[in-house]
Amino acid sequence: MANYSVCGIDCDSCKFKDEQNCTGCHVHKGCPFWGTCDLYACAASKELPHCGKCSDFPCDKLIEAHKRENPDGNGIEIENLRNL
């Protein structure tokens, strides 16, 4: 089974797993190598395991975060959350 971040990134396929020795947002409690994750903080404040369980899913914050990460917007992260 894949290891997904709160926002739907497949941590096992993420380039930062090897490049930055990142073990994922769950291990770092929303503070990975690059700083504090607002999406993790939001899910944690609602006591949700990931954004896919939120009543506002998919919210604008989640959509915008993935557009920045993946300008092509293939939506794989959001689809991952739908399947969890």
PDB file of N, CA, C and O in Angstrom:
ATOM      1  N   MET A   1       0.846  -1.193   0.000  1.00  0.00           N
ATOM      2  CA  MET A   1       0.000   0.000   0.000  1.00  0.00           C
ATOM      3  C   MET A   1       0.881   1.242   0.000  1.00  0.00           C
ATOM      4  O   MET A   1       1.897   1.293   0.692  1.00  0.00           O
ATOM      5  N   ALA A   2       0.491   2.221  -0.766  1.00  0.00           N
ATOM      6  CA  ALA A   2       1.265   3.457  -0.889  1.00  0.00           C
ATOM      7  C   ALA A   2       1.201   4.275   0.396  1.00  0.00           C
ATOM      8  O   ALA A   2       0.275   4.148   1.198  1.00  0.00           O
ATOM      9  N   ASN A   3       2.198   5.102   0.560  1.00  0.00           N
ATOM     10  CA  ASN A   3       2.302   6.006   1.698  1.00  0.00           C
ATOM     11  C   ASN A   3       1.959   7.411   1.204  1.00  0.00           C
ATOM     12  O   ASN A   3       2.748   8.023   0.483  1.00  0.00           O
ATOM     13  N   TYR A   4       0.791   7.924   1.585  1.00  0.00           N
ATOM     14  CA  TYR A   4       0.340   9.223   1.094  1.00  0.00           C
ATOM     15  C   TYR A   4       0.456  10.304   2.153  1.00  0.00           C
ATOM     16  O   TYR A   4       0.267  10.064   3.345  1.00  0.00           O
ATOM     17  N   SER A   5       0.774  11.512   1.678  1.00  0.00           N
ATOM     18  CA  SER A   5       0.789  12.680   2.550  1.00  0.00           C
ATOM     19  C   SER A   5      -0.656  13.109   2.832  1.00  0.00           C
ATOM     20  O   SER A   5      -1.598  12.571   2.251  1.00  0.00           O
ATOM     21  N   VAL A   6      -0.810  14.056   3.703  1.00  0.00           N
ATOM     22  CA  VAL A   6      -2.129  14.603   4.044  1.00  0.00           C
ATOM     23  C   VAL A   6      -2.821  15.163   2.796  1.00  0.00           C
ATOM     24  O   VAL A   6      -4.044  15.100   2.676  1.00  0.00           O
ATOM     25  N   CYS A   7      -2.029  15.709   1.874  1.00  0.00           N
ATOM     26  CA  CYS A   7      -2.606  16.339   0.681  1.00  0.00           C
ATOM     27  C   CYS A   7      -2.631  15.428  -0.532  1.00  0.00           C
ATOM     28  O   CYS A   7      -2.976  15.878  -1.625  1.00  0.00           O
ATOM     29  N   GLY A   8      -2.274  14.154  -0.372  1.00  0.00           N
ATOM     30  CA  GLY A   8      -2.428  13.194  -1.448  1.00  0.00           C
ATOM     31  C   GLY A   8      -1.183  12.880  -2.261  1.00  0.00           C
ATOM     32  O   GLY A   8      -1.262  12.118  -3.225  1.00  0.00           O
ATOM     33  N   ILE A   9      -0.041  13.443  -1.902  1.00  0.00           N
ATOM     34  CA  ILE A   9       1.196  13.105  -2.604  1.00  0.00           C
ATOM     35  C   ILE A   9       1.584  11.679  -2.242  1.00  0.00           C
ATOM     36  O   ILE A   9       1.508  11.288  -1.077  1.00  0.00           O
ATOM     37  N   ASP A  10       1.994  10.909  -3.228  1.00  0.00           N
ATOM     38  CA  ASP A  10       2.493   9.557  -2.992  1.00  0.00           C
ATOM     39  C   ASP A  10       3.942   9.691  -2.531  1.00  0.00           C
ATOM     40  O   ASP A  10       4.844   9.872  -3.349  1.00  0.00           O
ATOM     41  N   CYS A  11       4.161   9.602  -1.235  1.00  0.00           N
ATOM     42  CA  CYS A  11       5.484   9.822  -0.652  1.00  0.00           C
ATOM     43  C   CYS A  11       6.520   8.848  -1.202  1.00  0.00           C
ATOM     44  O   CYS A  11       7.691   9.204  -1.336  1.00  0.00           O
ATOM     45  N   ASP A  12       6.110   7.641  -1.519  1.00  0.00           N
ATOM     46  CA  ASP A  12       7.051   6.651  -2.028  1.00  0.00           C
ATOM     47  C   ASP A  12       7.565   7.005  -3.420  1.00  0.00           C
ATOM     48  O   ASP A  12       8.637   6.548  -3.817  1.00  0.00           O
ATOM     49  N   SER A  13       6.815   7.812  -4.162  1.00  0.00           N
ATOM     50  CA  SER A  13       7.214   8.225  -5.512  1.00  0.00           C
ATOM     51  C   SER A  13       7.775   9.641  -5.562  1.00  0.00           C
ATOM     52  O   SER A  13       8.227  10.094  -6.613  1.00  0.00           O
ATOM     53  N   CYS A  14       7.749  10.325  -4.455  1.00  0.00           N
ATOM     54  CA  CYS A  14       8.179  11.730  -4.421  1.00  0.00           C
ATOM     55  C   CYS A  14       9.703  11.824  -4.513  1.00  0.00           C
ATOM     56  O   CYS A  14      10.422  11.079  -3.848  1.00  0.00           O
ATOM     57  N   LYS A  15      10.185  12.751  -5.348  1.00  0.00           N
ATOM     58  CA  LYS A  15      11.629  12.914  -5.521  1.00  0.00           C
ATOM     59  C   LYS A  15      12.315  13.355  -4.238  1.00  0.00           C
ATOM     60  O   LYS A  15      13.504  13.093  -4.058  1.00  0.00           O
ATOM     61  N   PHE A  16      11.595  14.016  -3.349  1.00  0.00           N
ATOM     62  CA  PHE A  16      12.202  14.511  -2.118  1.00  0.00           C
ATOM     63  C   PHE A  16      12.463  13.411  -1.091  1.00  0.00           C
ATOM     64  O   PHE A  16      13.204  13.614  -0.129  1.00  0.00           O
ATOM     65  N   LYS A  17      11.859  12.261  -1.298  1.00  0.00           N
ATOM     66  CA  LYS A  17      12.122  11.137  -0.395  1.00  0.00           C
ATOM     67  C   LYS A  17      13.615  10.825  -0.387  1.00  0.00           C
ATOM     68  O   LYS A  17      14.213  10.630   0.672  1.00  0.00           O
ATOM     69  N   ASP A  18      14.202  10.780  -1.562  1.00  0.00           N
ATOM     70  CA  ASP A  18      15.634  10.497  -1.668  1.00  0.00           C
ATOM     71  C   ASP A  18      16.480  11.766  -1.626  1.00  0.00           C
ATOM     72  O   ASP A  18      17.495  11.817  -0.931  1.00  0.00           O
ATOM     73  N   GLU A  19      16.059  12.795  -2.375  1.00  0.00           N
ATOM     74  CA  GLU A  19      16.851  14.020  -2.472  1.00  0.00           C
ATOM     75  C   GLU A  19      17.039  14.722  -1.127  1.00  0.00           C
ATOM     76  O   GLU A  19      18.122  15.231  -0.836  1.00  0.00           O
ATOM     77  N   GLN A  20      15.986  14.750  -0.310  1.00  0.00           N
ATOM     78  CA  GLN A  20      16.028  15.471   0.960  1.00  0.00           C
ATOM     79  C   GLN A  20      15.889  14.546   2.168  1.00  0.00           C
ATOM     80  O   GLN A  20      15.781  15.003   3.306  1.00  0.00           O
ATOM     81  N   ASN A  21      15.895  13.248   1.903  1.00  0.00           N
ATOM     82  CA  ASN A  21      15.690  12.259   2.971  1.00  0.00           C
ATOM     83  C   ASN A  21      14.389  12.541   3.729  1.00  0.00           C
ATOM     84  O   ASN A  21      14.325  12.416   4.952  1.00  0.00           O
ATOM     85  N   CYS A  22      13.373  12.917   2.987  1.00  0.00           N
ATOM     86  CA  CYS A  22      12.071  13.246   3.576  1.00  0.00           C
ATOM     87  C   CYS A  22      11.310  11.954   3.880  1.00  0.00           C
ATOM     88  O   CYS A  22      11.203  11.066   3.035  1.00  0.00           O
ATOM     89  N   THR A  23      10.798  11.873   5.076  1.00  0.00           N
ATOM     90  CA  THR A  23      10.033  10.692   5.485  1.00  0.00           C
ATOM     91  C   THR A  23       8.528  10.961   5.511  1.00  0.00           C
ATOM     92  O   THR A  23       7.752  10.119   5.962  1.00  0.00           O
ATOM     93  N   GLY A  24       8.120  12.128   5.028  1.00  0.00           N
ATOM     94  CA  GLY A  24       6.701  12.435   4.901  1.00  0.00           C
ATOM     95  C   GLY A  24       6.154  13.314   6.007  1.00  0.00           C
ATOM     96  O   GLY A  24       6.728  13.417   7.091  1.00  0.00           O
ATOM     97  N   CYS A  25       5.037  13.940   5.709  1.00  0.00           N
ATOM     98  CA  CYS A  25       4.460  14.921   6.637  1.00  0.00           C
ATOM     99  C   CYS A  25       3.932  14.289   7.919  1.00  0.00           C
ATOM    100  O   CYS A  25       3.932  14.930   8.969  1.00  0.00           O
ATOM    101  N   HIS A  26       3.489  13.052   7.845  1.00  0.00           N
ATOM    102  CA  HIS A  26       2.979  12.414   9.057  1.00  0.00           C
ATOM    103  C   HIS A  26       4.097  12.227  10.076  1.00  0.00           C
ATOM    104  O   HIS A  26       3.900  12.459  11.268  1.00  0.00           O
ATOM    105  N   VAL A  27       5.257  11.811   9.610  1.00  0.00           N
ATOM    106  CA  VAL A  27       6.402  11.611  10.504  1.00  0.00           C
ATOM    107  C   VAL A  27       6.874  12.947  11.068  1.00  0.00           C
ATOM    108  O   VAL A  27       7.213  13.049  12.247  1.00  0.00           O
ATOM    109  N   HIS A  28       6.891  13.971  10.214  1.00  0.00           N
ATOM    110  CA  HIS A  28       7.380  15.295  10.619  1.00  0.00           C
ATOM    111  C   HIS A  28       6.286  16.174  11.227  1.00  0.00           C
ATOM    112  O   HIS A  28       6.530  17.332  11.565  1.00  0.00           O
ATOM    113  N   LYS A  29       5.103  15.626  11.361  1.00  0.00           N
ATOM    114  CA  LYS A  29       3.952  16.353  11.911  1.00  0.00           C
ATOM    115  C   LYS A  29       3.742  17.714  11.237  1.00  0.00           C
ATOM    116  O   LYS A  29       3.530  18.734  11.894  1.00  0.00           O
ATOM    117  N   GLY A  30       3.809  17.689   9.912  1.00  0.00           N
ATOM    118  CA  GLY A  30       3.521  18.886   9.130  1.00  0.00           C
ATOM    119  C   GLY A  30       4.662  19.868   8.997  1.00  0.00           C
ATOM    120  O   GLY A  30       4.458  20.990   8.535  1.00  0.00           O
ATOM    121  N   CYS A  31       5.856  19.472   9.391  1.00  0.00           N
ATOM    122  CA  CYS A  31       7.025  20.349   9.267  1.00  0.00           C
ATOM    123  C   CYS A  31       8.145  19.620   8.524  1.00  0.00           C
ATOM    124  O   CYS A  31       9.178  19.302   9.114  1.00  0.00           O
ATOM    125  N   PRO A  32       7.942  19.355   7.224  1.00  0.00           N
ATOM    126  CA  PRO A  32       8.992  18.676   6.460  1.00  0.00           C
ATOM    127  C   PRO A  32      10.183  19.608   6.238  1.00  0.00           C
ATOM    128  O   PRO A  32      10.225  20.709   6.785  1.00  0.00           O
ATOM    129  N   PHE A  33      11.127  19.173   5.451  1.00  0.00           N
ATOM    130  CA  PHE A  33      12.381  19.896   5.235  1.00  0.00           C
ATOM    131  C   PHE A  33      12.189  21.320   4.735  1.00  0.00           C
ATOM    132  O   PHE A  33      13.056  22.164   4.963  1.00  0.00           O
ATOM    133  N   TRP A  34      11.093  21.614   4.065  1.00  0.00           N
ATOM    134  CA  TRP A  34      10.903  22.933   3.462  1.00  0.00           C
ATOM    135  C   TRP A  34      10.154  23.918   4.345  1.00  0.00           C
ATOM    136  O   TRP A  34      10.069  25.092   3.985  1.00  0.00           O
ATOM    137  N   GLY A  35       9.610  23.503   5.478  1.00  0.00           N
ATOM    138  CA  GLY A  35       8.908  24.419   6.382  1.00  0.00           C
ATOM    139  C   GLY A  35       7.587  23.855   6.867  1.00  0.00           C
ATOM    140  O   GLY A  35       7.355  22.648   6.798  1.00  0.00           O
ATOM    141  N   THR A  36       6.730  24.723   7.353  1.00  0.00           N
ATOM    142  CA  THR A  36       5.436  24.318   7.900  1.00  0.00           C
ATOM    143  C   THR A  36       4.402  24.179   6.783  1.00  0.00           C
ATOM    144  O   THR A  36       4.292  25.048   5.917  1.00  0.00           O
ATOM    145  N   CYS A  37       3.655  23.092   6.809  1.00  0.00           N
ATOM    146  CA  CYS A  37       2.637  22.830   5.796  1.00  0.00           C
ATOM    147  C   CYS A  37       1.263  23.267   6.301  1.00  0.00           C
ATOM    148  O   CYS A  37       0.754  22.728   7.284  1.00  0.00           O
ATOM    149  N   ASP A  38       0.677  24.237   5.628  1.00  0.00           N
ATOM    150  CA  ASP A  38      -0.651  24.731   6.001  1.00  0.00           C
ATOM    151  C   ASP A  38      -1.727  23.667   5.812  1.00  0.00           C
ATOM    152  O   ASP A  38      -2.694  23.625   6.572  1.00  0.00           O
ATOM    153  N   LEU A  39      -1.571  22.812   4.814  1.00  0.00           N
ATOM    154  CA  LEU A  39      -2.563  21.764   4.576  1.00  0.00           C
ATOM    155  C   LEU A  39      -2.545  20.731   5.703  1.00  0.00           C
ATOM    156  O   LEU A  39      -3.597  20.269   6.144  1.00  0.00           O
ATOM    157  N   TYR A  40      -1.361  20.376   6.160  1.00  0.00           N
ATOM    158  CA  TYR A  40      -1.255  19.449   7.286  1.00  0.00           C
ATOM    159  C   TYR A  40      -1.882  20.073   8.529  1.00  0.00           C
ATOM    160  O   TYR A  40      -2.642  19.419   9.243  1.00  0.00           O
ATOM    161  N   ALA A  41      -1.561  21.341   8.784  1.00  0.00           N
ATOM    162  CA  ALA A  41      -2.099  22.038   9.955  1.00  0.00           C
ATOM    163  C   ALA A  41      -3.629  22.088   9.915  1.00  0.00           C
ATOM    164  O   ALA A  41      -4.288  21.919  10.940  1.00  0.00           O
ATOM    165  N   CYS A  42      -4.175  22.317   8.746  1.00  0.00           N
ATOM    166  CA  CYS A  42      -5.628  22.382   8.594  1.00  0.00           C
ATOM    167  C   CYS A  42      -6.257  21.025   8.917  1.00  0.00           C
ATOM    168  O   CYS A  42      -7.208  20.947   9.695  1.00  0.00           O
ATOM    169  N   ALA A  43      -5.726  19.965   8.321  1.00  0.00           N
ATOM    170  CA  ALA A  43      -6.267  18.620   8.567  1.00  0.00           C
ATOM    171  C   ALA A  43      -6.114  18.235  10.038  1.00  0.00           C
ATOM    172  O   ALA A  43      -7.027  17.658  10.629  1.00  0.00           O
ATOM    173  N   ALA A  44      -4.972  18.553  10.622  1.00  0.00           N
ATOM    174  CA  ALA A  44      -4.728  18.226  12.028  1.00  0.00           C
ATOM    175  C   ALA A  44      -5.690  18.984  12.944  1.00  0.00           C
ATOM    176  O   ALA A  44      -6.166  18.435  13.937  1.00  0.00           O
ATOM    177  N   SER A  45      -5.973  20.238  12.610  1.00  0.00           N
ATOM    178  CA  SER A  45      -6.886  21.028  13.442  1.00  0.00           C
ATOM    179  C   SER A  45      -8.301  20.464  13.416  1.00  0.00           C
ATOM    180  O   SER A  45      -9.076  20.669  14.351  1.00  0.00           O
ATOM    181  N   LYS A  46      -8.632  19.754  12.343  1.00  0.00           N
ATOM    182  CA  LYS A  46      -9.948  19.126  12.206  1.00  0.00           C
ATOM    183  C   LYS A  46      -9.907  17.649  12.610  1.00  0.00           C
ATOM    184  O   LYS A  46     -10.898  16.928  12.490  1.00  0.00           O
ATOM    185  N   GLU A  47      -8.728  17.215  13.095  1.00  0.00           N
ATOM    186  CA  GLU A  47      -8.503  15.825  13.510  1.00  0.00           C
ATOM    187  C   GLU A  47      -8.804  14.837  12.386  1.00  0.00           C
ATOM    188  O   GLU A  47      -9.427  13.796  12.598  1.00  0.00           O
ATOM    189  N   LEU A  48      -8.346  15.192  11.184  1.00  0.00           N
ATOM    190  CA  LEU A  48      -8.544  14.355  10.004  1.00  0.00           C
ATOM    191  C   LEU A  48      -7.213  13.718   9.596  1.00  0.00           C
ATOM    192  O   LEU A  48      -6.166  14.353   9.718  1.00  0.00           O
ATOM    193  N   PRO A  49      -7.238  12.482   9.117  1.00  0.00           N
ATOM    194  CA  PRO A  49      -5.999  11.832   8.690  1.00  0.00           C
ATOM    195  C   PRO A  49      -5.453  12.383   7.369  1.00  0.00           C
ATOM    196  O   PRO A  49      -4.256  12.281   7.099  1.00  0.00           O
ATOM    197  N   HIS A  50      -6.336  12.970   6.544  1.00  0.00           N
ATOM    198  CA  HIS A  50      -5.922  13.573   5.271  1.00  0.00           C
ATOM    199  C   HIS A  50      -7.066  14.442   4.744  1.00  0.00           C
ATOM    200  O   HIS A  50      -8.200  14.360   5.215  1.00  0.00           O
ATOM    201  N   CYS A  51      -6.739  15.264   3.770  1.00  0.00           N
ATOM    202  CA  CYS A  51      -7.704  16.214   3.216  1.00  0.00           C
ATOM    203  C   CYS A  51      -8.928  15.555   2.587  1.00  0.00           C
ATOM    204  O   CYS A  51      -9.996  16.164   2.528  1.00  0.00           O
ATOM    205  N   GLY A  52      -8.787  14.343   2.128  1.00  0.00           N
ATOM    206  CA  GLY A  52      -9.899  13.647   1.490  1.00  0.00           C
ATOM    207  C   GLY A  52     -11.071  13.377   2.416  1.00  0.00           C
ATOM    208  O   GLY A  52     -12.177  13.100   1.951  1.00  0.00           O
ATOM    209  N   LYS A  53     -10.844  13.454   3.722  1.00  0.00           N
ATOM    210  CA  LYS A  53     -11.915  13.224   4.701  1.00  0.00           C
ATOM    211  C   LYS A  53     -12.635  14.505   5.098  1.00  0.00           C
ATOM    212  O   LYS A  53     -13.576  14.469   5.890  1.00  0.00           O
ATOM    213  N   CYS A  54     -12.200  15.630   4.554  1.00  0.00           N
ATOM    214  CA  CYS A  54     -12.773  16.924   4.928  1.00  0.00           C
ATOM    215  C   CYS A  54     -14.087  17.177   4.188  1.00  0.00           C
ATOM    216  O   CYS A  54     -14.240  16.803   3.025  1.00  0.00           O
ATOM    217  N   SER A  55     -15.015  17.806   4.870  1.00  0.00           N
ATOM    218  CA  SER A  55     -16.302  18.140   4.238  1.00  0.00           C
ATOM    219  C   SER A  55     -16.138  19.203   3.154  1.00  0.00           C
ATOM    220  O   SER A  55     -17.026  19.371   2.319  1.00  0.00           O
ATOM    221  N   ASP A  56     -15.010  19.927   3.154  1.00  0.00           N
ATOM    222  CA  ASP A  56     -14.741  20.952   2.133  1.00  0.00           C
ATOM    223  C   ASP A  56     -13.889  20.425   0.975  1.00  0.00           C
ATOM    224  O   ASP A  56     -13.487  21.198   0.105  1.00  0.00           O
ATOM    225  N   PHE A  57     -13.615  19.134   0.955  1.00  0.00           N
ATOM    226  CA  PHE A  57     -12.760  18.535  -0.064  1.00  0.00           C
ATOM    227  C   PHE A  57     -13.402  18.559  -1.438  1.00  0.00           C
ATOM    228  O   PHE A  57     -14.583  18.237  -1.563  1.00  0.00           O
ATOM    229  N   PRO A  58     -12.668  18.928  -2.464  1.00  0.00           N
ATOM    230  CA  PRO A  58     -11.356  19.553  -2.460  1.00  0.00           C
ATOM    231  C   PRO A  58     -11.494  21.062  -2.332  1.00  0.00           C
ATOM    232  O   PRO A  58     -12.178  21.696  -3.135  1.00  0.00           O
ATOM    233  N   CYS A  59     -10.860  21.628  -1.344  1.00  0.00           N
ATOM    234  CA  CYS A  59     -10.958  23.075  -1.104  1.00  0.00           C
ATOM    235  C   CYS A  59     -10.008  23.831  -2.029  1.00  0.00           C
ATOM    236  O   CYS A  59      -9.134  23.237  -2.661  1.00  0.00           O
ATOM    237  N   ASP A  60     -10.190  25.141  -2.096  1.00  0.00           N
ATOM    238  CA  ASP A  60      -9.348  25.978  -2.956  1.00  0.00           C
ATOM    239  C   ASP A  60      -7.880  25.909  -2.546  1.00  0.00           C
ATOM    240  O   ASP A  60      -6.994  25.929  -3.400  1.00  0.00           O
ATOM    241  N   LYS A  61      -7.619  25.827  -1.235  1.00  0.00           N
ATOM    242  CA  LYS A  61      -6.234  25.769  -0.747  1.00  0.00           C
ATOM    243  C   LYS A  61      -5.530  24.516  -1.268  1.00  0.00           C
ATOM    244  O   LYS A  61      -4.371  24.575  -1.678  1.00  0.00           O
ATOM    245  N   LEU A  62      -6.221  23.404  -1.251  1.00  0.00           N
ATOM    246  CA  LEU A  62      -5.659  22.146  -1.741  1.00  0.00           C
ATOM    247  C   LEU A  62      -5.428  22.200  -3.249  1.00  0.00           C
ATOM    248  O   LEU A  62      -4.369  21.801  -3.735  1.00  0.00           O
ATOM    249  N   ILE A  63      -6.404  22.687  -3.972  1.00  0.00           N
ATOM    250  CA  ILE A  63      -6.292  22.791  -5.435  1.00  0.00           C
ATOM    251  C   ILE A  63      -5.135  23.703  -5.817  1.00  0.00           C
ATOM    252  O   ILE A  63      -4.341  23.358  -6.692  1.00  0.00           O
ATOM    253  N   GLU A  64      -5.030  24.858  -5.174  1.00  0.00           N
ATOM    254  CA  GLU A  64      -3.951  25.802  -5.478  1.00  0.00           C
ATOM    255  C   GLU A  64      -2.580  25.220  -5.140  1.00  0.00           C
ATOM    256  O   GLU A  64      -1.621  25.425  -5.884  1.00  0.00           O
ATOM    257  N   ALA A  65      -2.480  24.505  -4.036  1.00  0.00           N
ATOM    258  CA  ALA A  65      -1.200  23.906  -3.642  1.00  0.00           C
ATOM    259  C   ALA A  65      -0.729  22.934  -4.712  1.00  0.00           C
ATOM    260  O   ALA A  65       0.458  22.899  -5.035  1.00  0.00           O
ATOM    261  N   HIS A  66      -1.620  22.166  -5.250  1.00  0.00           N
ATOM    262  CA  HIS A  66      -1.218  21.194  -6.262  1.00  0.00           C
ATOM    263  C   HIS A  66      -0.987  21.837  -7.622  1.00  0.00           C
ATOM    264  O   HIS A  66      -0.227  21.301  -8.429  1.00  0.00           O
ATOM    265  N   LYS A  67      -1.611  22.952  -7.892  1.00  0.00           N
ATOM    266  CA  LYS A  67      -1.317  23.670  -9.140  1.00  0.00           C
ATOM    267  C   LYS A  67       0.103  24.208  -9.103  1.00  0.00           C
ATOM    268  O   LYS A  67       0.796  24.189 -10.120  1.00  0.00           O
ATOM    269  N   ARG A  68       0.550  24.691  -7.939  1.00  0.00           N
ATOM    270  CA  ARG A  68       1.926  25.199  -7.809  1.00  0.00           C
ATOM    271  C   ARG A  68       2.924  24.065  -7.975  1.00  0.00           C
ATOM    272  O   ARG A  68       3.960  24.232  -8.618  1.00  0.00           O
ATOM    273  N   GLU A  69       2.611  22.912  -7.394  1.00  0.00           N
ATOM    274  CA  GLU A  69       3.519  21.765  -7.454  1.00  0.00           C
ATOM    275  C   GLU A  69       3.502  21.101  -8.829  1.00  0.00           C
ATOM    276  O   GLU A  69       4.517  20.575  -9.286  1.00  0.00           O
ATOM    277  N   ASN A  70       2.347  21.130  -9.479  1.00  0.00           N
ATOM    278  CA  ASN A  70       2.191  20.425 -10.743  1.00  0.00           C
ATOM    279  C   ASN A  70       1.385  21.314 -11.700  1.00  0.00           C
ATOM    280  O   ASN A  70       0.172  21.144 -11.829  1.00  0.00           O
ATOM    281  N   PRO A  71       2.054  22.258 -12.367  1.00  0.00           N
ATOM    282  CA  PRO A  71       1.341  23.209 -13.230  1.00  0.00           C
ATOM    283  C   PRO A  71       0.487  22.561 -14.312  1.00  0.00           C
ATOM    284  O   PRO A  71      -0.470  23.165 -14.796  1.00  0.00           O
ATOM    285  N   ASP A  72       0.830  21.337 -14.691  1.00  0.00           N
ATOM    286  CA  ASP A  72       0.014  20.656 -15.702  1.00  0.00           C
ATOM    287  C   ASP A  72      -1.347  20.286 -15.151  1.00  0.00           C
ATOM    288  O   ASP A  72      -2.288  20.041 -15.907  1.00  0.00           O
ATOM    289  N   GLY A  73      -1.450  20.245 -13.822  1.00  0.00           N
ATOM    290  CA  GLY A  73      -2.728  20.014 -13.174  1.00  0.00           C
ATOM    291  C   GLY A  73      -3.368  18.676 -13.472  1.00  0.00           C
ATOM    292  O   GLY A  73      -4.575  18.606 -13.701  1.00  0.00           O
ATOM    293  N   ASN A  74      -2.568  17.596 -13.474  1.00  0.00           N
ATOM    294  CA  ASN A  74      -3.167  16.297 -13.786  1.00  0.00           C
ATOM    295  C   ASN A  74      -4.035  15.772 -12.648  1.00  0.00           C
ATOM    296  O   ASN A  74      -4.777  14.807 -12.833  1.00  0.00           O
ATOM    297  N   GLY A  75      -3.952  16.394 -11.477  1.00  0.00           N
ATOM    298  CA  GLY A  75      -4.862  16.071 -10.391  1.00  0.00           C
ATOM    299  C   GLY A  75      -4.656  14.729  -9.724  1.00  0.00           C
ATOM    300  O   GLY A  75      -5.554  14.243  -9.037  1.00  0.00           O
ATOM    301  N   ILE A  76      -3.500  14.117  -9.907  1.00  0.00           N
ATOM    302  CA  ILE A  76      -3.277  12.788  -9.341  1.00  0.00           C
ATOM    303  C   ILE A  76      -3.366  12.804  -7.817  1.00  0.00           C
ATOM    304  O   ILE A  76      -3.853  11.843  -7.223  1.00  0.00           O
ATOM    305  N   GLU A  77      -2.907  13.870  -7.179  1.00  0.00           N
ATOM    306  CA  GLU A  77      -2.951  13.930  -5.716  1.00  0.00           C
ATOM    307  C   GLU A  77      -4.386  13.967  -5.208  1.00  0.00           C
ATOM    308  O   GLU A  77      -4.721  13.297  -4.231  1.00  0.00           O
ATOM    309  N   ILE A  78      -5.218  14.735  -5.858  1.00  0.00           N
ATOM    310  CA  ILE A  78      -6.619  14.818  -5.456  1.00  0.00           C
ATOM    311  C   ILE A  78      -7.320  13.489  -5.736  1.00  0.00           C
ATOM    312  O   ILE A  78      -8.170  13.049  -4.962  1.00  0.00           O
ATOM    313  N   GLU A  79      -6.960  12.866  -6.833  1.00  0.00           N
ATOM    314  CA  GLU A  79      -7.530  11.538  -7.134  1.00  0.00           C
ATOM    315  C   GLU A  79      -7.070  10.504  -6.093  1.00  0.00           C
ATOM    316  O   GLU A  79      -7.845   9.635  -5.692  1.00  0.00           O
ATOM    317  N   ASN A  80      -5.806  10.606  -5.661  1.00  0.00           N
ATOM    318  CA  ASN A  80      -5.320   9.723  -4.607  1.00  0.00           C
ATOM    319  C   ASN A  80      -6.195   9.856  -3.356  1.00  0.00           C
ATOM    320  O   ASN A  80      -6.562   8.855  -2.741  1.00  0.00           O
ATOM    321  N   LEU A  81      -6.522  11.084  -2.988  1.00  0.00           N
ATOM    322  CA  LEU A  81      -7.343  11.318  -1.792  1.00  0.00           C
ATOM    323  C   LEU A  81      -8.757  10.771  -1.971  1.00  0.00           C
ATOM    324  O   LEU A  81      -9.351  10.246  -1.029  1.00  0.00           O
ATOM    325  N   ARG A  82      -9.279  10.893  -3.158  1.00  0.00           N
ATOM    326  CA  ARG A  82     -10.625  10.339  -3.415  1.00  0.00           C
ATOM    327  C   ARG A  82     -10.637   8.825  -3.223  1.00  0.00           C
ATOM    328  O   ARG A  82     -11.648   8.249  -2.821  1.00  0.00           O
ATOM    329  N   ASN A  83      -9.518   8.195  -3.509  1.00  0.00           N
ATOM    330  CA  ASN A  83      -9.436   6.733  -3.435  1.00  0.00           C
ATOM    331  C   ASN A  83      -9.068   6.215  -2.045  1.00  0.00           C
ATOM    332  O   ASN A  83      -9.128   5.009  -1.805  1.00  0.00           O
ATOM    333  N   LEU A  84      -8.692   7.099  -1.135  1.00  0.00           N
ATOM    334  CA  LEU A  84      -8.318   6.646   0.211  1.00  0.00           C
ATOM    335  C   LEU A  84      -9.531   6.327   1.049  1.00  0.00           C
ATOM    336  O   LEU A  84      -9.395   5.933   2.208  1.00  0.00           O
TER     337      LEU A  84
END
